[in-house]
Amino acid sequence: MFIRLITSPADSAPKRLLPRKGGGGGGHGSGGRGGGEGRGGSSGSAAKGSSSFGTSPSIKLGGKTLETSPSSAGGGAKSVIPAGQPFSGREFGGGMRAQVYGSSTYGSGYPGISGRGVQGRGFPFVFYPVVFAPPIGVGGSYLYSEDEYGKADNTSRPGGPLFQASFSSPNSTFYIIADNITVSSLQSAVNNSCLKTNAFTVFAPLPYDSSNTPYPRPEEAIQYYRASSVVLTLDGYNNTAALGDNQSALPLPLPPNVDINLLACVNRTIGTSVPLVSAAGLPSDPDTGNLFFTLLHGSYAVMILSATYFLVSLKLVPRLIKLSIELDIPVILYNSL
């Protein structure tokens, strides 16, 4: 029986991950693929030059510099990437912490959007989705988006190139894959939250490259977050359902000996501590953002019945009527003469 891994987007607090009955397929061998030195780095070390938990490093998207924080609740107005910038015309921003949980499906974690794949989508949390390199003849086309978002080492990716951090207990090795800023922040957060009650080894983050077989693959993913810009994988898990294009295919069960306590702690920590752009750091879009208008010349004006009154000229009336419908704010036209 399939048991959902995560909370629904409507829930504000993350819930504990539960193991699915049965055992996951093999196919990759077992245990600790990044757990030894030479693959995962030295135990307990941190990525050089990267952010640490509690800091607020900045990222760039659409020509704008935005502040991030592991304590941000997210939200704020959506905006549109301007012409001349990569992904111009796509929306970004507005994603809230209560919406960061997706599922084990690549393309999940987008507020209000379902379905596999990330092609052509906006950036509700600003960060790009993770990308996988396509092995020849393996996996559905929806899994591979390097042509759209660049390879894992793309330095223009918000937060930097993709990195991976590993956490190994006697029974399980988990990986967090995301941009450099996010991985470094989450590694510190997991250490602070989970070492108190779980025994595991931490290794320094490494650049992620899914084209090399020692690295985590999409069929090992057990949870996506933040519009699929973060993924948690389990070494040795072989979810072949992820490799097809069948939208209704359920994920295979996790192995029966998975370290569920560590898994639950890592999942909970990602949900509560994954860096988000703060609402105050997002630009305001005049179509969907805060209402700030100036009295202009003209014989007619429009009054917005809200917490504050705003007066504008007839030139903006069509735009304001459209906005009032979208925001469900009543509009009254009156003669100012």
TORKOL-4160 file (C-alpha; in steps of 0.2 Angstrom, whole numbers, padded with zeros to 4 digits, m for minus):
337
<pt num="1" X="0000" Y="0000" Z="0000"/>
<pt num="2" X="0006" Y="0017" Z="m0005"/>
<pt num="3" X="0008" Y="0029" Z="0010"/>
<pt num="4" X="0010" Y="0048" Z="0006"/>
<pt num="5" X="0027" Y="0054" Z="0010"/>
<pt num="6" X="0023" Y="0072" Z="0014"/>
<pt num="7" X="0009" Y="0084" Z="0019"/>
<pt num="8" X="m0003" Y="0092" Z="0007"/>
<pt num="9" X="0001" Y="0109" Z="0001"/>
<pt num="10" X="m0014" Y="0115" Z="0012"/>
<pt num="11" X="m0006" Y="0109" Z="0028"/>
<pt num="12" X="0006" Y="0122" Z="0036"/>
<pt num="13" X="0016" Y="0110" Z="0047"/>
<pt num="14" X="0026" Y="0095" Z="0039"/>
<pt num="15" X="0022" Y="0078" Z="0045"/>
<pt num="16" X="0032" Y="0063" Z="0048"/>
<pt num="17" X="0037" Y="0052" Z="0034"/>
<pt num="18" X="0031" Y="0035" Z="0035"/>
<pt num="19" X="0038" Y="0019" Z="0027"/>
<pt num="20" X="0029" Y="0010" Z="0013"/>
<pt num="21" X="0025" Y="m0008" Z="0016"/>
<pt num="22" X="0036" Y="m0020" Z="0007"/>
<pt num="23" X="0054" Y="m0017" Z="0000"/>
<pt num="24" X="0061" Y="m0006" Z="m0014"/>
<pt num="25" X="0070" Y="m0014" Z="m0028"/>
<pt num="26" X="0088" Y="m0016" Z="m0029"/>
<pt num="27" X="0097" Y="m0012" Z="m0044"/>
<pt num="28" X="0110" Y="0000" Z="m0037"/>
<pt num="29" X="0118" Y="m0011" Z="m0023"/>
<pt num="30" X="0117" Y="m0005" Z="m0005"/>
<pt num="31" X="0123" Y="0008" Z="0007"/>
<pt num="32" X="0134" Y="0023" Z="0008"/>
<pt num="33" X="0138" Y="0027" Z="m0010"/>
<pt num="34" X="0143" Y="0044" Z="m0005"/>
<pt num="35" X="0148" Y="0039" Z="0012"/>
<pt num="36" X="0166" Y="0036" Z="0011"/>
<pt num="37" X="0180" Y="0048" Z="0009"/>
<pt num="38" X="0184" Y="0052" Z="m0009"/>
<pt num="39" X="0166" Y="0052" Z="m0014"/>
<pt num="40" X="0158" Y="0062" Z="0000"/>
<pt num="41" X="0173" Y="0072" Z="0006"/>
<pt num="42" X="0179" Y="0072" Z="0024"/>
<pt num="43" X="0167" Y="0069" Z="0039"/>
<pt num="44" X="0160" Y="0084" Z="0047"/>
<pt num="45" X="0168" Y="0097" Z="0035"/>
<pt num="46" X="0158" Y="0110" Z="0026"/>
<pt num="47" X="0158" Y="0117" Z="0008"/>
<pt num="48" X="0172" Y="0130" Z="0006"/>
<pt num="49" X="0165" Y="0147" Z="0003"/>
<pt num="50" X="0147" Y="0142" Z="0005"/>
<pt num="51" X="0133" Y="0148" Z="0016"/>
<pt num="52" X="0129" Y="0142" Z="0033"/>
<pt num="53" X="0113" Y="0139" Z="0043"/>
<pt num="54" X="0105" Y="0155" Z="0048"/>
<pt num="55" X="0114" Y="0167" Z="0036"/>
<pt num="56" X="0104" Y="0176" Z="0022"/>
<pt num="57" X="0114" Y="0175" Z="0006"/>
<pt num="58" X="0108" Y="0183" Z="m0010"/>
<pt num="59" X="0103" Y="0175" Z="m0026"/>
<pt num="60" X="0099" Y="0182" Z="m0043"/>
<pt num="61" X="0085" Y="0180" Z="m0055"/>
<pt num="62" X="0078" Y="0191" Z="m0069"/>
<pt num="63" X="0092" Y="0204" Z="m0066"/>
<pt num="64" X="0087" Y="0206" Z="m0048"/>
<pt num="65" X="0096" Y="0202" Z="m0032"/>
<pt num="66" X="0085" Y="0194" Z="m0019"/>
<pt num="67" X="0089" Y="0189" Z="m0001"/>
<pt num="68" X="0086" Y="0172" Z="0005"/>
<pt num="69" X="0084" Y="0165" Z="0023"/>
<pt num="70" X="0081" Y="0148" Z="0031"/>
<pt num="71" X="0069" Y="0156" Z="0042"/>
<pt num="72" X="0059" Y="0165" Z="0029"/>
<pt num="73" X="0040" Y="0161" Z="0027"/>
<pt num="74" X="0041" Y="0166" Z="0009"/>
<pt num="75" X="0026" Y="0173" Z="0000"/>
<pt num="76" X="0025" Y="0190" Z="m0007"/>
<pt num="77" X="0020" Y="0196" Z="m0024"/>
<pt num="78" X="0023" Y="0187" Z="m0040"/>
<pt num="79" X="0033" Y="0196" Z="m0053"/>
<pt num="80" X="0038" Y="0193" Z="m0072"/>
<pt num="81" X="0055" Y="0191" Z="m0078"/>
<pt num="82" X="0059" Y="0205" Z="m0090"/>
<pt num="83" X="0063" Y="0205" Z="m0108"/>
<pt num="84" X="0082" Y="0202" Z="m0111"/>
<pt num="85" X="0084" Y="0190" Z="m0096"/>
<pt num="86" X="0084" Y="0171" Z="m0097"/>
<pt num="87" X="0066" Y="0164" Z="m0096"/>
<pt num="88" X="0059" Y="0181" Z="m0099"/>
<pt num="89" X="0040" Y="0182" Z="m0098"/>
<pt num="90" X="0039" Y="0168" Z="m0084"/>
<pt num="91" X="0033" Y="0172" Z="m0067"/>
<pt num="92" X="0043" Y="0170" Z="m0051"/>
<pt num="93" X="0040" Y="0172" Z="m0033"/>
<pt num="94" X="0025" Y="0170" Z="m0022"/>
<pt num="95" X="0029" Y="0153" Z="m0015"/>
<pt num="96" X="0027" Y="0150" Z="0004"/>
<pt num="97" X="0035" Y="0139" Z="0016"/>
<pt num="98" X="0018" Y="0130" Z="0019"/>
<pt num="99" X="0019" Y="0125" Z="0000"/>
<pt num="100" X="0037" Y="0118" Z="m0001"/>
<pt num="101" X="0032" Y="0100" Z="0000"/>
<pt num="102" X="0030" Y="0090" Z="m0016"/>
<pt num="103" X="0030" Y="0071" Z="m0018"/>
<pt num="104" X="0042" Y="0058" Z="m0025"/>
<pt num="105" X="0037" Y="0064" Z="m0042"/>
<pt num="106" X="0049" Y="0075" Z="m0052"/>
<pt num="107" X="0039" Y="0091" Z="m0056"/>
<pt num="108" X="0030" Y="0091" Z="m0039"/>
<pt num="109" X="0031" Y="0105" Z="m0026"/>
<pt num="110" X="0024" Y="0118" Z="m0038"/>
<pt num="111" X="0010" Y="0127" Z="m0029"/>
<pt num="112" X="m0006" Y="0124" Z="m0039"/>
<pt num="113" X="0002" Y="0114" Z="m0052"/>
<pt num="114" X="0002" Y="0095" Z="m0054"/>
<pt num="115" X="0009" Y="0083" Z="m0067"/>
<pt num="116" X="0026" Y="0076" Z="m0071"/>
<pt num="117" X="0041" Y="0087" Z="m0077"/>
<pt num="118" X="0046" Y="0105" Z="m0076"/>
<pt num="119" X="0047" Y="0110" Z="m0094"/>
<pt num="120" X="0041" Y="0128" Z="m0097"/>
<pt num="121" X="0036" Y="0132" Z="m0079"/>
<pt num="122" X="0039" Y="0147" Z="m0069"/>
<pt num="123" X="0049" Y="0149" Z="m0053"/>
<pt num="124" X="0037" Y="0151" Z="m0038"/>
<pt num="125" X="0052" Y="0149" Z="m0026"/>
<pt num="126" X="0064" Y="0158" Z="m0038"/>
<pt num="127" X="0076" Y="0143" Z="m0038"/>
<pt num="128" X="0078" Y="0132" Z="m0054"/>
<pt num="129" X="0073" Y="0114" Z="m0053"/>
<pt num="130" X="0086" Y="0101" Z="m0051"/>
<pt num="131" X="0091" Y="0093" Z="m0067"/>
<pt num="132" X="0097" Y="0075" Z="m0072"/>
<pt num="133" X="0108" Y="0070" Z="m0086"/>
<pt num="134" X="0100" Y="0058" Z="m0097"/>
<pt num="135" X="0108" Y="0040" Z="m0098"/>
<pt num="136" X="0105" Y="0033" Z="m0116"/>
<pt num="137" X="0089" Y="0023" Z="m0116"/>
<pt num="138" X="0084" Y="0025" Z="m0098"/>
<pt num="139" X="0070" Y="0035" Z="m0091"/>
<pt num="140" X="0055" Y="0046" Z="m0097"/>
<pt num="141" X="0059" Y="0062" Z="m0107"/>
<pt num="142" X="0050" Y="0072" Z="m0093"/>
<pt num="143" X="0065" Y="0068" Z="m0081"/>
<pt num="144" X="0078" Y="0077" Z="m0092"/>
<pt num="145" X="0078" Y="0096" Z="m0093"/>
<pt num="146" X="0097" Y="0101" Z="m0096"/>
<pt num="147" X="0093" Y="0109" Z="m0112"/>
<pt num="148" X="0081" Y="0121" Z="m0103"/>
<pt num="149" X="0089" Y="0125" Z="m0087"/>
<pt num="150" X="0107" Y="0121" Z="m0090"/>
<pt num="151" X="0118" Y="0107" Z="m0083"/>
<pt num="152" X="0121" Y="0104" Z="m0065"/>
<pt num="153" X="0137" Y="0114" Z="m0065"/>
<pt num="154" X="0127" Y="0129" Z="m0072"/>
<pt num="155" X="0135" Y="0144" Z="m0063"/>
<pt num="156" X="0120" Y="0156" Z="m0068"/>
<pt num="157" X="0108" Y="0145" Z="m0058"/>
<pt num="158" X="0101" Y="0155" Z="m0043"/>
<pt num="159" X="0111" Y="0149" Z="m0028"/>
<pt num="160" X="0125" Y="0142" Z="m0039"/>
<pt num="161" X="0128" Y="0125" Z="m0047"/>
<pt num="162" X="0120" Y="0109" Z="m0040"/>
<pt num="163" X="0128" Y="0101" Z="m0025"/>
<pt num="164" X="0125" Y="0085" Z="m0015"/>
<pt num="165" X="0126" Y="0082" Z="0004"/>
<pt num="166" X="0126" Y="0064" Z="0011"/>
<pt num="167" X="0120" Y="0058" Z="0028"/>
<pt num="168" X="0124" Y="0040" Z="0032"/>
<pt num="169" X="0118" Y="0029" Z="0046"/>
<pt num="170" X="0121" Y="0010" Z="0048"/>
<pt num="171" X="0106" Y="0006" Z="0038"/>
<pt num="172" X="0103" Y="0020" Z="0026"/>
<pt num="173" X="0112" Y="0034" Z="0016"/>
<pt num="174" X="0102" Y="0049" Z="0011"/>
<pt num="175" X="0107" Y="0063" Z="m0001"/>
<pt num="176" X="0101" Y="0081" Z="m0002"/>
<pt num="177" X="0103" Y="0088" Z="m0020"/>
<pt num="178" X="0100" Y="0107" Z="m0023"/>
<pt num="179" X="0110" Y="0123" Z="m0027"/>
<pt num="180" X="0126" Y="0126" Z="m0017"/>
<pt num="181" X="0118" Y="0139" Z="m0006"/>
<pt num="182" X="0103" Y="0128" Z="m0001"/>
<pt num="183" X="0114" Y="0112" Z="0001"/>
<pt num="184" X="0126" Y="0121" Z="0013"/>
<pt num="185" X="0112" Y="0128" Z="0023"/>
<pt num="186" X="0102" Y="0112" Z="0024"/>
<pt num="187" X="0118" Y="0102" Z="0029"/>
<pt num="188" X="0120" Y="0114" Z="0044"/>
<pt num="189" X="0102" Y="0113" Z="0048"/>
<pt num="190" X="0101" Y="0094" Z="0048"/>
<pt num="191" X="0117" Y="0093" Z="0059"/>
<pt num="192" X="0109" Y="0105" Z="0072"/>
<pt num="193" X="0092" Y="0096" Z="0072"/>
<pt num="194" X="0095" Y="0078" Z="0069"/>
<pt num="195" X="0112" Y="0073" Z="0077"/>
<pt num="196" X="0104" Y="0076" Z="0094"/>
<pt num="197" X="0093" Y="0060" Z="0092"/>
<pt num="198" X="0101" Y="0051" Z="0078"/>
<pt num="199" X="0118" Y="0043" Z="0075"/>
<pt num="200" X="0124" Y="0046" Z="0057"/>
<pt num="201" X="0140" Y="0052" Z="0048"/>
<pt num="202" X="0140" Y="0069" Z="0038"/>
<pt num="203" X="0151" Y="0072" Z="0023"/>
<pt num="204" X="0156" Y="0088" Z="0015"/>
<pt num="205" X="0145" Y="0093" Z="0000"/>
<pt num="206" X="0151" Y="0088" Z="m0017"/>
<pt num="207" X="0147" Y="0095" Z="m0034"/>
<pt num="208" X="0132" Y="0085" Z="m0041"/>
<pt num="209" X="0134" Y="0076" Z="m0058"/>
<pt num="210" X="0120" Y="0063" Z="m0062"/>
<pt num="211" X="0129" Y="0058" Z="m0078"/>
<pt num="212" X="0142" Y="0048" Z="m0067"/>
<pt num="213" X="0135" Y="0032" Z="m0060"/>
<pt num="214" X="0141" Y="0034" Z="m0042"/>
<pt num="215" X="0130" Y="0049" Z="m0040"/>
<pt num="216" X="0111" Y="0048" Z="m0035"/>
<pt num="217" X="0099" Y="0045" Z="m0049"/>
<pt num="218" X="0081" Y="0051" Z="m0051"/>
<pt num="219" X="0074" Y="0033" Z="m0048"/>
<pt num="220" X="0082" Y="0035" Z="m0030"/>
<pt num="221" X="0072" Y="0051" Z="m0026"/>
<pt num="222" X="0060" Y="0049" Z="m0012"/>
<pt num="223" X="0054" Y="0067" Z="m0010"/>
<pt num="224" X="0055" Y="0084" Z="m0019"/>
<pt num="225" X="0053" Y="0101" Z="m0012"/>
<pt num="226" X="0052" Y="0119" Z="m0016"/>
<pt num="227" X="0046" Y="0117" Z="m0034"/>
<pt num="228" X="0057" Y="0102" Z="m0037"/>
<pt num="229" X="0073" Y="0113" Z="m0034"/>
<pt num="230" X="0077" Y="0101" Z="m0019"/>
<pt num="231" X="0077" Y="0082" Z="m0019"/>
<pt num="232" X="0080" Y="0070" Z="m0006"/>
<pt num="233" X="0086" Y="0053" Z="m0012"/>
<pt num="234" X="0090" Y="0036" Z="m0004"/>
<pt num="235" X="0105" Y="0026" Z="m0009"/>
<pt num="236" X="0100" Y="0009" Z="m0016"/>
<pt num="237" X="0081" Y="0013" Z="m0019"/>
<pt num="238" X="0076" Y="0009" Z="m0036"/>
<pt num="239" X="0059" Y="0016" Z="m0040"/>
<pt num="240" X="0057" Y="0011" Z="m0058"/>
<pt num="241" X="0040" Y="0019" Z="m0058"/>
<pt num="242" X="0049" Y="0036" Z="m0059"/>
<pt num="243" X="0057" Y="0030" Z="m0076"/>
<pt num="244" X="0041" Y="0030" Z="m0086"/>
<pt num="245" X="0029" Y="0043" Z="m0092"/>
<pt num="246" X="0014" Y="0035" Z="m0084"/>
<pt num="247" X="0006" Y="0049" Z="m0074"/>
<pt num="248" X="m0004" Y="0037" Z="m0063"/>
<pt num="249" X="0011" Y="0025" Z="m0058"/>
<pt num="250" X="0013" Y="0024" Z="m0040"/>
<pt num="251" X="0031" Y="0024" Z="m0032"/>
<pt num="252" X="0038" Y="0007" Z="m0027"/>
<pt num="253" X="0039" Y="0004" Z="m0008"/>
<pt num="254" X="0055" Y="0009" Z="0002"/>
<pt num="255" X="0066" Y="m0004" Z="0008"/>
<pt num="256" X="0060" Y="m0012" Z="0024"/>
<pt num="257" X="0076" Y="m0008" Z="0034"/>
<pt num="258" X="0076" Y="0011" Z="0029"/>
<pt num="259" X="0081" Y="0022" Z="0044"/>
<pt num="260" X="0064" Y="0029" Z="0046"/>
<pt num="261" X="0069" Y="0040" Z="0061"/>
<pt num="262" X="0083" Y="0049" Z="0052"/>
<pt num="263" X="0072" Y="0050" Z="0036"/>
<pt num="264" X="0059" Y="0058" Z="0046"/>
<pt num="265" X="0071" Y="0071" Z="0054"/>
<pt num="266" X="0079" Y="0075" Z="0038"/>
<pt num="267" X="0062" Y="0078" Z="0029"/>
<pt num="268" X="0055" Y="0088" Z="0043"/>
<pt num="269" X="0071" Y="0099" Z="0043"/>
<pt num="270" X="0071" Y="0102" Z="0025"/>
<pt num="271" X="0053" Y="0108" Z="0026"/>
<pt num="272" X="0056" Y="0120" Z="0041"/>
<pt num="273" X="0073" Y="0126" Z="0035"/>
<pt num="274" X="0075" Y="0126" Z="0016"/>
<pt num="275" X="0080" Y="0144" Z="0011"/>
<pt num="276" X="0066" Y="0154" Z="0004"/>
<pt num="277" X="0066" Y="0172" Z="m0003"/>
<pt num="278" X="0057" Y="0183" Z="0009"/>
<pt num="279" X="0041" Y="0192" Z="0004"/>
<pt num="280" X="0050" Y="0209" Z="0007"/>
<pt num="281" X="0064" Y="0205" Z="m0005"/>
<pt num="282" X="0053" Y="0202" Z="m0020"/>
<pt num="283" X="0049" Y="0216" Z="m0032"/>
<pt num="284" X="0031" Y="0222" Z="m0033"/>
<pt num="285" X="0022" Y="0218" Z="m0049"/>
<pt num="286" X="0009" Y="0232" Z="m0053"/>
<pt num="287" X="m0004" Y="0219" Z="m0060"/>
<pt num="288" X="m0003" Y="0208" Z="m0044"/>
<pt num="289" X="0007" Y="0217" Z="m0031"/>
<pt num="290" X="0003" Y="0230" Z="m0018"/>
<pt num="291" X="m0008" Y="0245" Z="m0024"/>
<pt num="292" X="0001" Y="0261" Z="m0024"/>
<pt num="293" X="m0006" Y="0274" Z="m0036"/>
<pt num="294" X="m0004" Y="0293" Z="m0038"/>
<pt num="295" X="m0018" Y="0306" Z="m0042"/>
<pt num="296" X="m0016" Y="0310" Z="m0060"/>
<pt num="297" X="m0025" Y="0323" Z="m0071"/>
<pt num="298" X="m0042" Y="0319" Z="m0078"/>
<pt num="299" X="m0060" Y="0322" Z="m0075"/>
<pt num="300" X="m0064" Y="0304" Z="m0069"/>
<pt num="301" X="m0055" Y="0294" Z="m0055"/>
<pt num="302" X="m0058" Y="0277" Z="m0047"/>
<pt num="303" X="m0059" Y="0273" Z="m0029"/>
<pt num="304" X="m0053" Y="0256" Z="m0022"/>
<pt num="305" X="m0063" Y="0252" Z="m0006"/>
<pt num="306" X="m0049" Y="0244" Z="0004"/>
<pt num="307" X="m0040" Y="0248" Z="0020"/>
<pt num="308" X="m0034" Y="0264" Z="0011"/>
<pt num="309" X="m0042" Y="0275" Z="m0003"/>
<pt num="310" X="m0032" Y="0277" Z="m0020"/>
<pt num="311" X="m0036" Y="0290" Z="m0033"/>
<pt num="312" X="m0031" Y="0287" Z="m0051"/>
<pt num="313" X="m0035" Y="0294" Z="m0068"/>
<pt num="314" X="m0046" Y="0287" Z="m0081"/>
<pt num="315" X="m0031" Y="0280" Z="m0091"/>
<pt num="316" X="m0029" Y="0266" Z="m0077"/>
<pt num="317" X="m0048" Y="0262" Z="m0075"/>
<pt num="318" X="m0047" Y="0246" Z="m0087"/>
<pt num="319" X="m0032" Y="0240" Z="m0078"/>
<pt num="320" X="m0040" Y="0243" Z="m0061"/>
<pt num="321" X="m0056" Y="0234" Z="m0065"/>
<pt num="322" X="m0046" Y="0219" Z="m0071"/>
<pt num="323" X="m0036" Y="0220" Z="m0055"/>
<pt num="324" X="m0052" Y="0222" Z="m0044"/>
<pt num="325" X="m0059" Y="0206" Z="m0052"/>
<pt num="326" X="m0043" Y="0196" Z="m0049"/>
<pt num="327" X="m0042" Y="0202" Z="m0031"/>
<pt num="328" X="m0061" Y="0203" Z="m0027"/>
<pt num="329" X="m0060" Y="0221" Z="m0022"/>
<pt num="330" X="m0075" Y="0232" Z="m0026"/>
<pt num="331" X="m0072" Y="0247" Z="m0037"/>
<pt num="332" X="m0083" Y="0263" Z="m0038"/>
<pt num="333" X="m0082" Y="0275" Z="m0053"/>
<pt num="334" X="m0086" Y="0293" Z="m0049"/>
<pt num="335" X="m0085" Y="0310" Z="m0057"/>
<pt num="336" X="m0072" Y="0320" Z="m0049"/>
<pt num="337" X="m0078" Y="0337" Z="m0055"/>
